[in-house]
Amino acid sequence: MGSEHDILKSLKGLLALIMAVCLVLLLLIVRGKATKAPINFSYLVKAVISPTPEIVWPTATPVPVIKKAEFLTPDGAKALHFEEKTEAKTALYTILVADKTTEEKSLVLEKTLPVSSKLLVPYNTWSPDNTYFYLEERGVNGTEYHLYSTILSEALEKQESINISSLFRERLPEYSMEEITGWAAPDLLVVNAKLITDGSPQSFWFATYDHSFIPLANYFY
């Protein structure tokens, strides 16, 4: 496409030059006949050597790319509506929770990230009792997991998340958190980690009721 565009641009410039030369030549011939004076070709030379004005082509405005998805609870009673609106350098993420019975919707999150980052909804995001869901945010500095509750506290006017990754680094600095694999119970998330010194694998339960990490005897692959 680029070479075809360059060829077309060159042909247009050449055509404009030929038309200008013909016009100047025609004017000189007409003037010479009218005045019976010799034709001065200096005008023609100036027309030939004069630079052809460059044609500036309009630049197309990028169209935002919008992606939408719906994630239902295990019983289908609630749905998480996910929207990603990507532009040139940023992406706007909007997440709402909808009640399938009442059709009421509540805005949970509206966040802008650079295109180098990504906000993802895990396939098993919902807790078995529809009370919690978690999100995965990937960036240049690593992955962060955030926990949300569908039951708002009376003290809160809007939804606030719990950064599980930040809590893990604070309370278990000797481990490196790898991933959250899903729910072991309505109030327990499975967290996989590795010991920083030798890479030994270790699984934990993250308890939503007191935000504690409970070490497990077996590793959940």
C-alpha positions in Angstrom: 0.0 0.0 0.0 2.9 2.4 0.8 4.6 2.0 -2.6 1.3 2.5 -4.5 0.6 5.6 -2.6 4.1 7.0 -3.3 3.7 6.3 -7.1 0.3 7.9 -7.1 1.7 11.0 -5.3 4.6 11.2 -7.8 2.3 10.9 -10.9 0.1 13.7 -9.5 3.1 16.0 -9.0 4.4 15.3 -12.5 1.0 15.9 -14.0 0.7 19.2 -12.2 4.2 20.2 -13.5 3.3 19.3 -17.1 0.0 21.3 -16.9 1.9 24.3 -15.5 4.5 24.2 -18.3 1.8 23.9 -20.9 -0.2 26.8 -19.5 2.9 29.1 -19.3 3.8 28.1 -22.9 0.3 28.9 -24.1 0.3 32.3 -22.4 3.7 33.1 -24.0 2.5 32.1 -27.5 -0.7 34.2 -27.1 1.3 37.2 -25.8 3.8 36.9 -28.6 1.1 36.9 -31.3 -0.6 39.9 -29.7 2.5 42.0 -29.3 4.6 40.5 -32.1 7.4 40.4 -29.7 9.8 37.5 -29.5 8.8 34.9 -27.0 10.8 35.1 -23.7 11.4 31.6 -22.5 12.8 32.7 -19.2 9.3 32.5 -17.8 9.1 28.9 -18.9 12.5 28.1 -17.4 11.4 29.6 -14.1 8.2 27.5 -14.2 10.1 24.3 -14.8 12.6 24.9 -12.0 10.1 26.2 -9.5 9.4 23.5 -6.8 6.0 21.8 -7.0 4.0 22.4 -3.9 3.9 19.2 -1.7 0.4 17.8 -1.3 -0.5 17.2 2.3 -2.8 14.2 2.8 -5.2 14.2 5.7 -4.4 11.7 8.6 -7.2 9.4 9.6 -8.3 9.7 13.2 -7.9 6.3 15.1 -11.2 4.7 15.9 -11.4 3.4 19.5 -11.7 -0.4 19.8 -14.4 -1.6 22.2 -14.6 -5.1 23.6 -17.4 -6.3 25.8 -18.0 -9.5 27.8 -20.4 -10.9 30.4 -19.5 -13.2 33.3 -22.3 -15.0 35.1 -22.3 -16.3 38.7 -22.5 -20.1 39.1 -26.3 -19.9 39.5 -26.8 -17.2 36.9 -28.4 -14.8 39.4 -25.8 -12.0 38.8 -23.6 -11.0 36.0 -20.4 -9.0 35.7 -20.4 -6.7 32.7 -16.9 -6.0 31.4 -16.0 -3.3 28.8 -12.6 -2.4 27.4 -12.3 0.8 25.3 -8.8 1.0 23.7 -7.4 4.1 22.1 -4.0 5.1 20.9 -2.1 5.0 24.2 -4.6 4.1 26.9 -7.5 1.7 27.6 -10.6 2.6 29.7 -12.0 -0.3 31.6 -15.6 -0.3 33.0 -17.1 -3.0 35.2 -20.7 -3.2 36.4 -22.5 -5.9 38.4 -26.1 -6.6 37.3 -28.8 -8.4 39.2 -30.5 -10.7 36.6 -33.8 -10.7 38.6 -34.2 -7.0 39.3 -32.1 -5.9 36.3 -30.4 -3.3 38.6 -26.8 -2.4 37.7 -24.1 -0.9 39.9 -20.8 0.6 38.7 -17.9 -1.3 40.4 -14.9 0.0 38.6 -13.9 2.6 36.0 -10.1 2.7 35.4 -7.7 3.9 32.7 -4.5 2.0 32.1 -1.7 2.4 29.5 -1.9 -0.1 26.6 1.2 -1.8 28.1 -1.1 -3.0 31.0 -4.1 -5.2 30.9 -7.2 -5.8 33.2 -8.5 -9.3 33.0 -11.5 -11.2 34.4 -10.6 -14.8 35.3 -13.1 -17.4 34.1 -13.8 -18.4 37.7 -14.0 -14.9 39.0 -17.1 -15.4 41.1 -17.2 -16.9 44.5 -19.7 -19.9 44.9 -22.1 -17.7 46.9 -22.0 -14.7 44.5 -20.6 -12.5 47.2 -17.1 -11.9 45.8 -15.3 -11.7 42.5 -11.6 -11.0 41.8 -9.8 -9.3 38.9 -6.3 -9.7 37.5 -4.3 -6.6 36.5 -1.1 -7.2 34.4 1.5 -4.5 34.0 5.2 -3.9 33.3 5.9 -4.4 37.1 4.0 -7.7 37.4 0.5 -8.9 38.2 -1.8 -7.6 40.9 -5.0 -9.4 42.1 -7.9 -7.4 43.4 -10.9 -8.7 45.4 -14.3 -7.0 45.2 -17.5 -7.6 47.3 -21.0 -7.3 45.9 -22.2 -6.3 49.4 -21.3 -2.7 50.1 -20.4 -1.7 53.6 -22.7 0.9 55.2 -19.6 3.0 55.9 -18.7 3.1 52.2 -20.4 5.1 49.5 -18.7 3.3 46.7 -17.1 -0.1 46.0 -13.5 -0.5 47.2 -11.2 -3.4 46.4 -8.7 -5.4 48.4 -5.3 -5.7 46.8 -4.5 -9.3 47.6 -1.0 -9.1 46.0 0.0 -6.1 48.2 -1.2 -7.8 51.4 0.8 -10.9 50.4 4.0 -9.0 49.9 3.5 -7.2 53.2 2.8 -10.3 55.3 4.9 -12.9 53.5 8.0 -11.2 52.2 9.9 -14.4 52.0 7.6 -15.7 49.3 6.9 -14.6 45.7 3.2 -14.7 44.8 2.7 -16.6 41.5 -1.1 -16.7 40.8 -4.6 -17.1 42.2 -6.1 -20.3 40.8 -9.7 -19.9 42.0 -12.1 -20.6 44.9 -11.7 -23.4 47.4 -14.8 -22.3 49.3 -17.2 -19.2 49.3 -14.7 -17.4 51.5 -11.4 -19.0 50.5 -9.2 -18.2 47.5 -6.3 -20.5 46.5 -3.0 -18.6 46.2 0.1 -20.2 44.7 3.6 -18.9 45.7 7.3 -19.8 45.7 9.9 -19.4 48.4 12.3 -16.7 47.2 15.5 -18.4 48.5 15.1 -21.8 46.7 11.9 -21.6 44.6 10.0 -24.2 46.7 6.3 -24.1 45.8 3.7 -23.3 48.5 0.0 -22.9 48.4 -2.1 -20.7 50.7 -5.7 -20.0 51.3 -6.6 -16.3 51.4 -9.5 -15.9 53.8 -11.9 -13.1 52.7 -13.4 -12.8 56.2 -10.1 -11.6 58.0 -7.7 -11.2 55.0 -5.3 -13.8 56.4 -3.1 -16.3 54.4 -3.3 -19.9 55.6 -0.5 -22.2 54.5 -1.5 -25.5 53.0 0.1 -28.9 53.2 -0.4 -29.6 49.5 0.5 -27.5 46.5 -2.4 -26.8 44.1 -1.1 -27.2 40.5 
